Amino acid sequence: MRLLIVSRFDRSARAINTIIKYVRVGKSLGHEVALFCDPMDDLPDVPTSRDPKTFDYVMFVVYETSDFPDLPYLAYLLDGVPRERRIIVDCTGRYNETIQVEYDFNHLEKMDNHMGWEWVDGFDAVAKTILQPTLEPVRPDVHGFLFHGFDPAAVEYHYDTAAEAASAWAGKGREQKKYGMIYIGNNWQRWSQMRSLLQQIEPIQQSIGPICLAGWAWDYRPDWAVELGIQGIDTDPAMLQCMGVEVRGNIAFDQVIGVINQARFCPVIQRPLFNHLGFVTNRTFETFCSDTIPLLILPHQMIESIYGPAARLLAVGEDVASQIQDIMRCPDVYWDAVLKTRTYLANRHAFQRRFQELSAILKQLYHTHQERGYADLVCDGPAG
């Protein structure tokens, strides 16, 4: 199979880590996967192409309007590959009626000037099949496909026992970790959850250690958000300064795990919209590759369905401070949950399995298209 992936490729945003995994895993499974762009100097080993006609399928990975290429490239794609062999991975729930959860929403009319129906009509014009990274899509004509996955090879530190992991985590026999807690990701629709977390751990911060937030807009509210009246992209610089929170810029995708390794804890939080839709992101899985204890601030049903039973212990409850203090007293208990969850993710959500799931979807599309083409020939052919 030859697969061409279309998106806006940014080393520190969107699904770039997942996309690069598809390229490399696809190759290991005997497929050819390339990115629709010019050769990239910073990723010289990643195949690229501007000729869609040489590929069997085209997969658009869409977050925003900028993930669709400008003309004439979009025309090349639509003219070069039949609609039946074009698919869209809808990473932000655009292909739904307008949904708002708290201040979060799937259609950004004030920002991109596109109404909800335009997204639906646009997706239908571009591709025959729409995939969303959830187990239970809202629309019956959408395929649930988690898209993101877990890479066991990305786990830098492997432990035979929870006791060994806990000892290393506590700094016994290894350099002490630089941070008590770190979060990497943008501040779009996440501040309410992060603020609540920081407020709850502030009384015990000294025992946890320094805190770092890395990504876009953690220490300022963008001017355009103020001008347009967009809520959910807020912050509190005075609070961050009072707690001594370090704020860093974007982290390149191939450095994320290494940076998280420097912290004892790493929260896994998502936009309210994603929690409502059951969407997963790259960080859903990637955090478990790092040498940290994840704090799962997610719906319990989602934790159970994605991470498995051992991860229940890592779910953040109402008394976060007490929970963190218990982790620090008995880290081996929680590391046992981390190691078991890694095994669960490796068995259920490895990128090899995810790619095989995608291949099955594409093959089914091909056979359905072939059968319909044959039926059309029978219906349109001469009688008798």
PyMOL commands that set and color helices and strands:
alter all, ss='L'
color gray80, all
select helices_A, chain A and resi 16-28+52-54+65-67+73-80+83-85+109-112+116-126+152-154+162-169+191-208+223-228+237-243+253-260+272-277+282-289+300-307+309-314+320-329+331-348+351-380
alter helices_A, ss='H'
color red, helices_A
select strands_A, chain A and resi 2-6+32-36+48-49+57-62+86-90+100-101+104-105+129-132+143-144+179-184+211-214+246-248+263-269+293-297
alter strands_A, ss='S'
color yellow, strands_A
deselect
rebuild
show_as cartoon
